[in-house]
Amino acid sequence: MVMKHEIIIFTPIFVLLIGSIFFTILKKRKRSAKSIYKLIDDLEKKYIY
């Protein structure tokens, strides 16, 4: 009986934790992609034009 009660309490907490970690990883990836494109643009302007 105690095990079922613990599973009911900890499952949503565990899912929320994994979801928030996944969301932050996706957010960081978008930022890094933008910064990489900006870096490439700056280098093109500096050395090509």
LOKOL-171237 format. One line per 2 residues: number of its first residue (from 1); their letters; for each residue x, y, z of N, C-alpha, C, O. Coordinates in steps of 0.2 Angstrom, whole numbers, plus 2048, in hexadecimal, padded with zeros to 3 digits. Layout:
% LOKOL-171237
NUM = a = X/Y/Z/X/Y/Z/X/Y/Z/X/Y/Z  ...
END
This chain:
% LOKOL-171237
1 = mv = 804/7FA/800/800/800/800/804/806/800/803/80B/7FD  80A/806/804/80E/80C/804/812/80D/7FD/812/813/7FB
3 = mk = 814/808/7FA/817/809/7F4/813/80C/7EE/815/811/7EB  80C/80B/7EE/808/80E/7E9/807/815/7EB/807/819/7E6
5 = he = 807/817/7F1/806/81E/7F3/80C/822/7F1/80B/827/7EF  812/81F/7F2/818/822/7F0/819/823/7E9/81B/829/7E6
7 = ii = 816/81E/7E5/817/81F/7DD/812/824/7DB/814/828/7D7  80C/825/7DE/807/82A/7DC/80A/831/7DE/809/836/7DA
9 = if = 80E/832/7E3/811/838/7E5/817/83A/7E0/817/840/7DE  81B/835/7DF/822/837/7DC/822/837/7D5/826/83A/7D1
11 = tp = 81D/833/7D2/81D/833/7CA/81C/83A/7C7/81F/83C/7C2  817/83E/7C9/816/845/7C6/81C/849/7C7/81E/84D/7C3
13 = if = 81F/849/7CD/825/84D/7CE/82B/84B/7CA/82E/84F/7C7  82C/844/7C9/831/841/7C4/830/844/7BD/834/846/7BA
15 = vl = 829/843/7BB/828/845/7B4/829/84D/7B3/82C/84F/7AE  827/851/7B8/828/858/7B8/830/85A/7B7/832/85E/7B3
17 = li = 834/856/7BB/83B/857/7BB/83E/856/7B4/842/859/7B2  83C/850/7B1/83F/84E/7AB/83C/853/7A6/840/855/7A1
19 = gs = 836/855/7A6/833/85A/7A1/837/861/7A1/839/863/79C  838/863/7A7/83C/869/7A8/843/869/7A6/846/86E/7A2
21 = if = 846/863/7A7/84D/862/7A4/84D/862/79D/852/865/79A  849/85F/79A/848/85E/793/847/865/790/84A/867/78A
23 = ft = 842/869/793/841/870/790/847/874/790/848/878/78C  84A/874/796/850/878/796/856/876/791/859/87B/78E
25 = il = 856/870/790/85B/86E/78B/859/870/784/85D/873/780  853/870/782/850/872/77C/851/87A/77B/853/87D/776
27 = kk = 850/87D/781/851/885/781/858/887/77F/85A/88B/77C  85D/883/783/864/885/782/866/883/77B/86A/887/778
29 = rk = 863/87E/778/865/87C/771/863/882/76C/867/883/767  85D/885/76D/85B/88A/769/85F/890/769/861/893/764
31 = rs = 861/892/76F/866/897/770/86C/896/76D/86F/89B/76A  86F/890/76E/876/88F/76B/876/88F/763/87A/891/760
33 = ak = 870/88D/760/870/88D/759/86F/894/757/873/896/752  86C/898/75A/86B/89F/758/872/8A3/759/874/8A6/755
35 = si = 876/8A1/75E/87C/8A4/75F/881/8A2/75A/886/8A5/758  881/89B/758/885/899/753/884/89C/74C/889/89E/749
37 = yk = 87D/89D/74A/87C/8A1/744/87E/8A8/744/881/8AA/73F  87E/8AB/74A/880/8B2/74B/888/8B2/74A/88A/8B7/747
39 = li = 88B/8AD/74D/892/8AD/74C/895/8AC/745/899/8AF/743  891/8A8/742/893/8A6/73A/892/8AD/736/896/8AF/732
41 = dd = 88C/8B0/738/88B/8B7/734/890/8BC/736/893/8BF/731  892/8BC/73C/897/8C1/73E/89E/8C0/73A/8A1/8C4/738
43 = le = 8A0/8B9/73A/8A6/8B7/737/8A6/8B8/72F/8AA/8BB/72C  8A0/8B7/72C/89F/8B8/725/8A0/8C0/724/8A3/8C2/71F
45 = kk = 89D/8C4/728/89D/8CB/727/8A4/8CE/728/8A7/8D2/724  8A8/8CB/72C/8AF/8CD/72E/8B4/8CB/728/8B8/8CF/727
47 = yi = 8B3/8C5/726/8B8/8C2/722/8B7/8C2/71A/8BB/8C2/716  8B0/8C2/718/8AE/8C2/711/8AD/8C9/70F/8AF/8CA/709
49 = y = 8A9/8CD/712/8A7/8D3/710/8AC/8D8/711/8AB/8DE/70F
END
